[in-house]
Amino acid sequence: LASIVIRLALAETFCLNCGVMALDEPTTNLDYENKKGLAIALAQIIASRAAQSNFQLVVITHDEDFVSMMKNELSSQTGFNMPERYYQVSREEGHDGKFYSKISAVDFDEL
């Protein structure tokens, strides 16, 4: 977790007016407590950046428990409401036998 927190701190320091923060599989090799800590840190960043018109957080993850943790942290700790939905990318086989990516909007209420 320490290396992720350091990366978040650097991103916050060097990208104060940046519009996008992207995290690719941030929970890889983290135990439950460290995932929870990361969810809290990200919830605080989201809440503090809420007034910034161009801020977007992109989290690429397979860890739906982590997404749920972030939702809970945002609503309970910061009083900030989650966006209405998140986007889930899955792979499906088409009629031609090839695999295609499918992007679905999922309501946060379904978590």
C-alpha atoms as an extended CHARMM CRD file, in Angstrom:
* protein
*
       111  EXT
         1         1  LEU       CA              0.0000000000        0.0000000000        0.0000000000  PROA      1               0.0000000000
         2         2  ALA       CA              2.8430000000        2.3860000000        0.7570000000  PROA      2               0.0000000000
         3         3  SER       CA              3.9580000000        2.4950000000       -2.8740000000  PROA      3               0.0000000000
         4         4  ILE       CA              0.4040000000        3.2020000000       -4.0320000000  PROA      4               0.0000000000
         5         5  VAL       CA             -0.0330000000        5.9600000000       -1.4510000000  PROA      5               0.0000000000
         6         6  ILE       CA              3.2630000000        7.4970000000       -2.5900000000  PROA      6               0.0000000000
         7         7  ARG       CA              2.0810000000        7.3410000000       -6.2210000000  PROA      7               0.0000000000
         8         8  LEU       CA             -1.2280000000        8.9670000000       -5.2650000000  PROA      8               0.0000000000
         9         9  ALA       CA              0.6350000000       11.7090000000       -3.3860000000  PROA      9               0.0000000000
        10        10  LEU       CA              2.8890000000       12.3360000000       -6.3840000000  PROA      10              0.0000000000
        11        11  ALA       CA             -0.0840000000       12.4000000000       -8.7370000000  PROA      11              0.0000000000
        12        12  GLU       CA             -1.8670000000       14.8720000000       -6.4770000000  PROA      12              0.0000000000
        13        13  THR       CA              1.2560000000       17.0340000000       -6.2020000000  PROA      13              0.0000000000
        14        14  PHE       CA              2.1640000000       17.1740000000       -9.8740000000  PROA      14              0.0000000000
        15        15  CYS       CA             -1.3520000000       17.0930000000      -11.2940000000  PROA      15              0.0000000000
        16        16  LEU       CA             -3.2610000000       19.6100000000       -9.2060000000  PROA      16              0.0000000000
        17        17  ASN       CA             -5.1330000000       20.8670000000      -12.2420000000  PROA      17              0.0000000000
        18        18  CYS       CA             -5.0060000000       17.6650000000      -14.2740000000  PROA      18              0.0000000000
        19        19  GLY       CA             -8.3340000000       16.3670000000      -15.4100000000  PROA      19              0.0000000000
        20        20  VAL       CA             -7.7030000000       12.6260000000      -15.2940000000  PROA      20              0.0000000000
        21        21  MET       CA             -6.1670000000       10.2600000000      -12.7880000000  PROA      21              0.0000000000
        22        22  ALA       CA             -5.9040000000        6.6570000000      -14.0080000000  PROA      22              0.0000000000
        23        23  LEU       CA             -5.1810000000        3.5950000000      -11.8800000000  PROA      23              0.0000000000
        24        24  ASP       CA             -4.6630000000        0.2120000000      -13.4910000000  PROA      24              0.0000000000
        25        25  GLU       CA             -5.3890000000       -2.7240000000      -11.1620000000  PROA      25              0.0000000000
        26        26  PRO       CA             -4.4990000000       -0.7670000000       -8.0030000000  PROA      26              0.0000000000
        27        27  THR       CA             -5.5090000000       -3.5960000000       -5.6560000000  PROA      27              0.0000000000
        28        28  THR       CA             -3.2290000000       -6.2670000000       -7.0920000000  PROA      28              0.0000000000
        29        29  ASN       CA             -1.4260000000       -8.0430000000       -4.2170000000  PROA      29              0.0000000000
        30        30  LEU       CA             -3.1940000000       -5.9870000000       -1.5390000000  PROA      30              0.0000000000
        31        31  ASP       CA             -4.8530000000       -7.5900000000        1.4540000000  PROA      31              0.0000000000
        32        32  TYR       CA             -8.2630000000       -6.4720000000        2.7230000000  PROA      32              0.0000000000
        33        33  GLU       CA             -6.9470000000       -3.7940000000        5.0990000000  PROA      33              0.0000000000
        34        34  ASN       CA             -4.7510000000       -2.2030000000        2.4390000000  PROA      34              0.0000000000
        35        35  LYS       CA             -7.6080000000       -2.2510000000       -0.0910000000  PROA      35              0.0000000000
        36        36  LYS       CA             -9.7550000000       -0.4970000000        2.4830000000  PROA      36              0.0000000000
        37        37  GLY       CA             -7.0090000000        2.0940000000        3.0510000000  PROA      37              0.0000000000
        38        38  LEU       CA             -6.7460000000        2.7210000000       -0.6760000000  PROA      38              0.0000000000
        39        39  ALA       CA            -10.5330000000        3.0810000000       -0.9490000000  PROA      39              0.0000000000
        40        40  ILE       CA            -10.4680000000        5.6660000000        1.8510000000  PROA      40              0.0000000000
        41        41  ALA       CA             -7.6200000000        7.6090000000        0.2050000000  PROA      41              0.0000000000
        42        42  LEU       CA             -9.3590000000        7.6320000000       -3.1730000000  PROA      42              0.0000000000
        43        43  ALA       CA            -12.6640000000        8.6690000000       -1.6000000000  PROA      43              0.0000000000
        44        44  GLN       CA            -10.8890000000       11.6320000000       -0.0090000000  PROA      44              0.0000000000
        45        45  ILE       CA             -9.2960000000       12.5970000000       -3.3340000000  PROA      45              0.0000000000
        46        46  ILE       CA            -12.6390000000       12.3540000000       -5.1340000000  PROA      46              0.0000000000
        47        47  ALA       CA            -14.3850000000       14.4420000000       -2.4900000000  PROA      47              0.0000000000
        48        48  SER       CA            -11.6640000000       17.1030000000       -2.5160000000  PROA      48              0.0000000000
        49        49  ARG       CA            -11.6810000000       17.2710000000       -6.3250000000  PROA      49              0.0000000000
        50        50  ALA       CA            -15.4770000000       17.3240000000       -6.6800000000  PROA      50              0.0000000000
        51        51  ALA       CA            -15.5210000000       21.0580000000       -7.3630000000  PROA      51              0.0000000000
        52        52  GLN       CA            -12.9800000000       20.6960000000      -10.1820000000  PROA      52              0.0000000000
        53        53  SER       CA            -14.9880000000       20.6710000000      -13.4030000000  PROA      53              0.0000000000
        54        54  ASN       CA            -12.5670000000       18.5510000000      -15.4000000000  PROA      54              0.0000000000
        55        55  PHE       CA            -11.6430000000       15.8390000000      -12.8650000000  PROA      55              0.0000000000
        56        56  GLN       CA            -12.1780000000       12.1900000000      -13.7750000000  PROA      56              0.0000000000
        57        57  LEU       CA            -10.9380000000        9.1170000000      -11.9760000000  PROA      57              0.0000000000
        58        58  VAL       CA            -10.4310000000        6.0340000000      -14.1300000000  PROA      58              0.0000000000
        59        59  VAL       CA             -9.9520000000        2.8070000000      -12.1960000000  PROA      59              0.0000000000
        60        60  ILE       CA             -9.3180000000       -0.3380000000      -14.1800000000  PROA      60              0.0000000000
        61        61  THR       CA             -9.9620000000       -3.2960000000      -11.9040000000  PROA      61              0.0000000000
        62        62  HSD       CA            -11.3620000000       -6.8040000000      -11.7070000000  PROA      62              0.0000000000
        63        63  ASP       CA            -11.9680000000       -6.3190000000       -7.9990000000  PROA      63              0.0000000000
        64        64  GLU       CA            -15.6800000000       -5.6050000000       -7.5600000000  PROA      64              0.0000000000
        65        65  ASP       CA            -15.2500000000       -5.7220000000       -3.7770000000  PROA      65              0.0000000000
        66        66  PHE       CA            -12.9060000000       -2.7360000000       -4.0970000000  PROA      66              0.0000000000
        67        67  VAL       CA            -15.4520000000       -0.8360000000       -6.1990000000  PROA      67              0.0000000000
        68        68  SER       CA            -18.0070000000       -1.5300000000       -3.4900000000  PROA      68              0.0000000000
        69        69  MET       CA            -15.5520000000       -0.3230000000       -0.8130000000  PROA      69              0.0000000000
        70        70  MET       CA            -15.0480000000        2.9370000000       -2.7220000000  PROA      70              0.0000000000
        71        71  LYS       CA            -18.8070000000        3.4020000000       -2.9990000000  PROA      71              0.0000000000
        72        72  ASN       CA            -19.2740000000        2.8480000000        0.7260000000  PROA      72              0.0000000000
        73        73  GLU       CA            -16.3760000000        5.1330000000        1.6680000000  PROA      73              0.0000000000
        74        74  LEU       CA            -17.6100000000        7.9590000000       -0.5230000000  PROA      74              0.0000000000
        75        75  SER       CA            -21.1210000000        7.8320000000        0.8510000000  PROA      75              0.0000000000
        76        76  SER       CA            -20.3300000000        7.2000000000        4.5290000000  PROA      76              0.0000000000
        77        77  GLN       CA            -17.0140000000        8.9430000000        5.2150000000  PROA      77              0.0000000000
        78        78  THR       CA            -17.1760000000       11.9650000000        2.9450000000  PROA      78              0.0000000000
        79        79  GLY       CA            -20.9120000000       12.4430000000        2.4510000000  PROA      79              0.0000000000
        80        80  PHE       CA            -20.2080000000       12.5790000000       -1.2680000000  PROA      80              0.0000000000
        81        81  ASN       CA            -22.5930000000       10.6850000000       -3.5290000000  PROA      81              0.0000000000
        82        82  MET       CA            -21.2890000000        8.2460000000       -6.0790000000  PROA      82              0.0000000000
        83        83  PRO       CA            -21.9280000000        8.8330000000       -9.7440000000  PROA      83              0.0000000000
        84        84  GLU       CA            -25.0180000000        7.0530000000      -10.9690000000  PROA      84              0.0000000000
        85        85  ARG       CA            -23.1110000000        4.3120000000      -12.7630000000  PROA      85              0.0000000000
        86        86  TYR       CA            -19.7980000000        2.7890000000      -13.6080000000  PROA      86              0.0000000000
        87        87  TYR       CA            -18.7280000000        1.0440000000      -16.7840000000  PROA      87              0.0000000000
        88        88  GLN       CA            -17.8950000000       -2.6340000000      -16.9180000000  PROA      88              0.0000000000
        89        89  VAL       CA            -15.9830000000       -4.1010000000      -19.8350000000  PROA      89              0.0000000000
        90        90  SER       CA            -16.4520000000       -7.7880000000      -20.5510000000  PROA      90              0.0000000000
        91        91  ARG       CA            -15.5600000000      -10.1540000000      -23.3390000000  PROA      91              0.0000000000
        92        92  GLU       CA            -18.2070000000      -11.9690000000      -25.3510000000  PROA      92              0.0000000000
        93        93  GLU       CA            -18.0650000000      -14.3800000000      -28.2170000000  PROA      93              0.0000000000
        94        94  GLY       CA            -19.8370000000      -13.1630000000      -31.3190000000  PROA      94              0.0000000000
        95        95  HSD       CA            -21.8380000000      -15.1700000000      -33.8390000000  PROA      95              0.0000000000
        96        96  ASP       CA            -18.7330000000      -15.3870000000      -36.0080000000  PROA      96              0.0000000000
        97        97  GLY       CA            -16.7110000000      -17.1330000000      -33.2750000000  PROA      97              0.0000000000
        98        98  LYS       CA            -14.5670000000      -14.0630000000      -32.5950000000  PROA      98              0.0000000000
        99        99  PHE       CA            -14.4300000000      -12.3900000000      -29.2120000000  PROA      99              0.0000000000
       100       100  TYR       CA            -15.5350000000       -8.8050000000      -28.7680000000  PROA      100             0.0000000000
       101       101  SER       CA            -15.4200000000       -6.3280000000      -25.9200000000  PROA      101             0.0000000000
       102       102  LYS       CA            -18.7680000000       -5.3140000000      -24.4740000000  PROA      102             0.0000000000
       103       103  ILE       CA            -19.1020000000       -2.1280000000      -22.4450000000  PROA      103             0.0000000000
       104       104  SER       CA            -22.0400000000       -1.9990000000      -20.0580000000  PROA      104             0.0000000000
       105       105  ALA       CA            -23.2010000000        0.8120000000      -17.8100000000  PROA      105             0.0000000000
       106       106  VAL       CA            -23.8960000000       -0.6310000000      -14.3570000000  PROA      106             0.0000000000
       107       107  ASP       CA            -25.8430000000        1.2810000000      -11.7180000000  PROA      107             0.0000000000
       108       108  PHE       CA            -23.9540000000        1.6510000000       -8.4440000000  PROA      108             0.0000000000
       109       109  ASP       CA            -27.1410000000        0.6260000000       -6.6660000000  PROA      109             0.0000000000
       110       110  GLU       CA            -26.6090000000       -2.8770000000       -8.0620000000  PROA      110             0.0000000000
       111       111  LEU       CA            -23.4230000000       -3.3330000000       -5.9910000000  PROA      111             0.0000000000
